[in-house]
């Protein structure tokens, strides 16, 4: 029987990883991740999850959910989507600690069977046999999975790199990778994030050295922002605090949570005790090292509040230094450039990876991919975890090494046939935005209306009519979020009232007696007139009251 691979998220994009393996009528889920909003997302949506409509008919056949590591784009949707899946969860201790916190906040901790596994262990779930293979990344306990499904052996990489000097966690086991290659790997389903970048991703030890040089040169307060889950970077910053005689304060909930999770699971043992924000006034600025959330310019994160002078616990002073120890994720450039400008206006020095090598990626560049494929010697490589250009570059690299590259995107059903791996079908896929406590399709009409309101505002019009469909009083007009510029808003209201009376006078009795027909006629004229007068076409809400 042929096994299948079906990505529902993470293929054709960076983030929101959700992968399915099917064999003998059973299904295994690998990773349940989220992604975050960008400039194309409707207002009010910050978190986005994959649409699982394709799983409705097979939900009872899911044997388990395996989480490869604790980054948000691999575990962040678990507490949002578990009620749709209701399957046991398997992950290592650090990832389990992160998952428990999320499940607890969602009131699901007592409902979810959460099983901790040891790195390097073997596990059998239904027809799926798997070995957990330790790699290196920017977070503790990143794992690849070596899956055996009948005669097919699949190496699912998760997120990885080849870091010879990881500051936290185990080293990758090159000997075991070569043993797997000698035993025979048919498919690698792998990370494409840096497949366009030549060379090696670099070591956290090298990043530590560059960060130390930057911090050691500063004479006043230093604030550093990085990805909250980058535990290796936190280890570097803790050591740098010791080496430069600085004390550490953390601003931001997610950063604090990851720090505590790492400590509770045996990592960051040498991280210094934190200075509470209430004690900062008593500590010289030259001894302060602030770790803050917001490396991507998130408006509600600590760094944005510091740049705007809105943080309740700290005000940055002239000659302070802010270090962005992270890369710019595509789509966040505008937010970050605005943040740099705000900080510069305060005469705060800004240091980014363009100024010093203060960030290294957690994903493999092309030389690392080549090393891995020489070790594993797969027959087929299936690029995932990347935008189209990353996956295309990944497939091209594999093909240049004599390995067949097969391209998929979210929703493809790939038959993992060694002789002829083929996309044999497509299933429904999509995105769900978190609005309040509800997951809503991003194509939902309500979200489209929200975007229209954000673009043009709202014009609310109320008509009170008698039994003969005559106006009882002047139409009531109200604008919400509609800039009138040089035009007096009172003048616009008067003109609109006159326009409505004219439109009413032009309609026949059939239209006047139908709320829907009359509403349509008024909205057509109203939208045209507002665009002509104000240069914008706000959303129109026409309410008709008959007495």
Secondary structure, DSSP 8 states (H G I E B T S, - for coil): ---EEEEEESBSBSS--EEEEEETTEEEEEEE-EEE--TTS-TT--EEEE--GGGGGGGGGEEEEE-----HHHHTTHHHHHHHH---EEE-HHHHHHHHHHHHHTT-TTTS-EEE--TT-EEEETTEEEEEEE-B-SSSS-EEEEEEETTEEEEE--S-B--TT-SSS----HHHHHHHHHH---EEEEE-TTTT--S----HHHHHHHHHHHHHH-SS-EEEE--TT-HHHHHHHHHHHHHHT-EEEEESHHHHHHHHHHHHTT--TT---B--GGGGGGS-GGGEEEEES-TT--TTSHHHHHHHT--SS----TT-EEEE-S---TT-HHHHHHHHHHHHHTT-EEE-TTTS-----SS--HHHHHHHHHHH--SEEEEESB-HHHHHHHHHHHHHTT-EEEE--TTEEEE--SS--EEEEE----EEEEETTEEEETT-HHHHHHHHHHHH-EEEEEEEE-TTS-BSS--EEEEES---TTS-HHHHHHHHHHHHHHHHHHS-HHHHT-HHHHHHHHHHHHHHHHHHHHS---EEEEEEEE-
